Amino acid sequence: MNKLEKILHKSFLYNPVENWLWFVGILLVGLLFKRIFSVLVSKIVYRLIKQETQNIPVSNFVDLLKRPVEFIITLLIIYSAVDEISFPKKWRIIPFGKMRVSEFADKLLDTLFVIAITWIIIRLVKFFALVFLKKAEENDTKTDEHLVPFFRDIIIALIVFCSFFLILGFVFRQDVISLITGLGIGGVALALAARATLENLFASFTLFTEQPFIVGDDIELGSMVGKVEKVGFRSTRIRHVDGSLIVVPNQMLVSQTLNNLTQRKDRRHKFFIRLKLDTPITKIKVVVDEIQQLIDNHQQTSLHEGHVKFDNIGEYSINLIVVFFAATPDYWESKEVRQEINYLINQVLDKNGVELATPTTTLFSITDDKNIDNDY
């Protein structure tokens, strides 16, 4: 026993062996069980706020909170382990004046603790944003679906901003007020650099107050057409019709003419039917009347008046113009209606024996043998 005590009290790197064993033991046990502890803590927090969760599964909450809780548990383990050993006075580093290693380690751990708590708060904000989004979906309120992501990002930005100054003020003991007021020329340069960001931020408030569109709307901006996926406080993400993701600064959205395609109740279709030049006029009249009738009677095109007219005679065809409105704002649904109308028009043409024109060229060859002989 005395031998064991001697070994435990033997000094190694300025600390007894016993302290080093506690150091290693705390690290090993803590790091082995940190995942279990983090999941357990996440589930306990979920139970405390369960009434406000709108039946969002506990797995979603655990997935959000598990990593930051695991991080803060790791910091606590390291802090407890390091507390078992002592740092010699002669260990010093000089980054900003003289500072002992232990003091530097304390400030580093304090900074990491603030970051960990900030991380947890941000994840909680994201979770409650999910709760509000689910409420908006259940109540079918598109405006809330539009606003929740925006205010979520604003709150997260404010949390990060406050955490930064919290680290400066309480960890590194800096006078934050003097630091802000003393920026001077640097502050002017920073303001100029942030000008575009501020313009986009104010533009985002314009988008939310006037609401020219909401998330999920199809919009047209210049030559770009796509579906709005997210409106942030700096930019808006639009999924182009070709599948690519386009990020547009909010300032551009409020300064240019924007066409909200979703707000229209129907889609207009216009095309020509080109008949052969030798089509009898009686058949043309029958075809025009029957196509007009099918457009007027079709369930998806009868809400607005359609038109079928004998438009003009071209170089190689008789041209009929067809105009109708598909009673849907959706692009592909309107294409389905257009396809049905095309099938019905084709049936009308087949029934009446009318053929479509194709570009042709007719050459007439006149041969006068008498004149040819005289020439020779």
CORTA-V177351 format. One record per pair of residues at least 4 apart in sequence whose C-alpha atoms are under 6 Angstrom apart, sorted by the first residue. I is the first residue (numbers start at 0). J is the second residue. D is the distance in whole Angstrom. If there is no record, write none. Layout:
i:j:d
I:J:D
I:J:D
This chain:
i:j:d
5:9:6
7:16:5
7:17:5
8:15:5
8:16:6
9:15:5
9:16:6
10:14:5
10:15:4
11:15:6
18:83:6
18:84:6
20:24:6
21:25:6
22:80:5
22:83:6
25:29:6
25:80:6
26:30:6
29:33:6
29:76:6
37:65:6
37:68:5
37:69:5
38:65:6
41:61:5
45:49:6
52:130:6
61:65:5
63:122:6
65:69:6
67:118:6
67:119:6
71:115:6
74:78:6
77:81:6
91:98:6
91:99:5
91:100:6
92:98:6
93:97:5
132:144:6
135:139:6
135:140:5
135:143:6
135:144:6
143:147:6
145:213:6
145:214:6
147:151:6
149:231:5
164:168:6
165:169:6
166:170:5
167:171:5
167:173:5
168:172:5
168:173:5
168:175:6
177:181:6
182:186:5
199:233:5
199:249:5
199:250:5
200:232:5
200:233:5
202:249:6
202:250:5
203:232:5
203:249:6
205:209:6
206:210:5
214:227:5
214:228:6
215:226:6
215:227:5
216:226:6
216:227:6
216:261:5
217:225:5
217:226:4
217:260:5
217:261:5
218:224:6
218:225:6
218:258:6
218:259:4
218:260:5
219:223:6
219:224:4
219:257:6
219:258:5
220:257:5
224:239:6
225:237:6
225:238:5
225:239:4
225:240:5
226:237:5
226:238:5
227:237:5
228:236:6
228:237:6
229:235:6
229:236:5
230:235:4
231:235:6
234:247:5
234:248:4
234:249:5
235:246:6
235:247:5
236:245:6
236:246:5
237:244:6
237:245:5
238:243:6
238:244:5
239:243:5
261:328:6
264:327:6
264:328:5
265:325:5
265:326:5
265:327:5
265:328:5
266:324:5
266:325:5
266:328:6
267:323:6
267:324:4
268:322:6
268:323:5
269:321:6
269:322:5
270:321:5
271:319:6
271:320:5
272:318:6
272:319:5
273:316:5
273:317:6
273:318:5
273:355:6
273:356:6
274:316:5
274:317:5
274:355:4
274:356:5
275:316:5
275:355:6
275:356:4
276:316:5
276:317:6
291:307:6
293:297:6
294:300:6
295:301:5
296:301:6
297:301:6
299:325:6
299:326:5
300:324:6
300:325:5
305:322:6
305:323:4
306:321:6
306:322:5
307:320:6
307:321:5
308:319:6
308:320:5
309:319:5
310:318:6
310:319:5
310:320:6
311:318:5
312:317:5
312:318:6
315:358:6
316:356:6
325:333:6
348:353:5
